[in-house]
Amino acid sequence: MKICVPALLFVGIGLVVGAPTHAQGLELLDFELEDQFDEVHRRSDVQSNIVLLIGSDKGGSQFNEAWGKAIHDALSDHPQYPQVSHLAHADLRSVPFFLKGLIRSKFPQDPERWVLMDWKGIIAKTYDFVPKSSNVLVFAPDGTLVHHASGKEPDEESVTAVATAMRELLDGVR
């Protein structure tokens, strides 16, 4: 097997610094996942909408709320922002099956704060989630991934890049 070392270095550096180009061009998966309340959510629920998906494994979960707030603060003045579909995602593939009930109880109990419970890690594997970090994905209304950022605490540059990608979609530029 032949390995392209410069390409591996480029990918590795991009993942370390949280580059927003992890997996551009992919489509939003045709998913069907339950939340912590056993309600089923599907891709068809957000079809034709701009989708903001923020997700992580347990190690990155502490940063998800800060990313969501930073993005909301950057875009809340946009008149089309309320039409964005927000998806919270938990990569739970490392959880043993016998702990599922316990783990569900650790998530918010407010039905307005539901989280997609991805027990097989399908979304995280498909979009190359960075472990122990928040992963922020922006999908166009046609389902195309247009931006992927990741990191621990949100930094101004990354939040601006996410907000810019979303503003272009909200303004119909993309």
N, C-alpha and C positions, 0 to 999 in steps of 0.2 A: 504494500500500500504506500502510495506516495503522499507526503504531507507538505503542504505549502507553508513553510515557517513564517514568511512575512504576513500571510493572510491570518494565521493563527495569532500572531502578535497584534495585528490591527484589531481583530475581534476581541482579544483579551483586554487590550487597552481601552477599547470602547466600553466594555462591560464594567471595568473598574471605575472609569470616570463618569459613568451614567449617561453615555451618549444616547441621544434620542432616536437612533436609527437601528435599534435591535432587530426588528423584523418587519420593516416597511413592506407594503405590497400584499401582505396576507389578508385574508378575508375574516370577518367575524365568524367564528364557528357556529354551526347549527347546533347550539347547546340546548339541553334540557336538564336543569339542576334545581334541587330543592333548596329552600332557605332554612333557617333555624326553626321556622314554624311549620315545616313540612309543606309549604306552598311551592308549587312548581313554577319555574320561570323559564321562558324559552326565548330563542332569538327572535321569533315572530312577534314577541311582545314589544321589541324595540326596532322592528323592521322600519326602514325609511327614516330613521332618526339619527342624529348625531349621537354617538354613544361615548361616554366617558367611563372607563372601567378602571377602578383602583383596587389592586389586590396584592396579596403577599402570602408568604408562609407565616408561621408563628413568629419567627425572628424579625419580620418586617412589619408585623401588625401594629406595633406601637407608633409607627410613623404615618399610617394611612389617614388618620383623621387630620393631621397637620397638612398633608398634601391636599386633601379635599377642601379644607378651609382656605388654603392659599390660592387654589384654583378658583374657588367660589369668589373670594375677595377680588381676584383679578378680572373676573368676568361678570359679576353680578349687575353691573351697570348696562350690560348689553341687552337690548330689548328682546332678543331671541333666546337668551340664555335659559329661561324657564322651559324651553322646549327640548333641552338636552336630556337624554336618558342617562341616568347615573346607575352604574352597577358596582356594588361592593362585592369583592370576591375573596374567598379564603381557600388557599391551597392546603388541603388537609390530607394529602396522600401519605404522610408519615404517621397518621394516627391509627393505632390498632382498632379493628372493628368493634371490639368489646368496650371501647371508650367513647363511641359516637354519642351516646346519650349525655354523658358528662360534658363532652366538648360542646355540644349544642347549647347546654345551659350556661356556658361561659360567654355566649354572644349576647348582644343587646336584646332585652325583652320587649322593647318598644316595637310594635309591628311596622312602624314607619322607618325603622332602621334595619331592615332585613339585609342579609348577607347571603350570597350564593355559596353553598357548602359543596366544594369540589373535592369529594373524597378520593377521586382517582388522579387529581392534579392535571386534568386534561387541558384546561386553559393555560396553566402555568407552563406545561411542557410545550404546548403549541407555540406560545409566544416567547419562549426562552426567558421566563421570569428570573430575575437576579435574586438569589437567596438572601434572606435577612434584610430585605429592602422593600420599600413600596415600589410597585410597578404601576405606571400610569399609561393607559392605552387610550388613544383617541381614534374612533372609527367614523368614517364619512357615512352619510345616509345610504350609500350603496353597499356598505359593509366593509369597505377597504380600510385597512389599518393605515393611518396617515402619520401617526406619531407614537413613539414608545419611549418614555423616560423612566428612569429608576434611580433610587437613592434612599438614603435614610432621611434626615431632616430635609425638607424642601429648601432649595437655594433659589435665589432670585433669577439666575440665568435659566435654570430648568423650568421653573414656573412660567417665566416669560415665554419660553419656547412652546410649552403646552398651550398657554393662553393664545399665542399667536396662531398656532395651528387651528385651535377652536374658533377664533375670531374669523379666520379665512373661511372656514366652513359655515359659520353663522352668517357671514356676509355674502355667501355664495361665490366666493372667489375661487375655491378649489372645485 
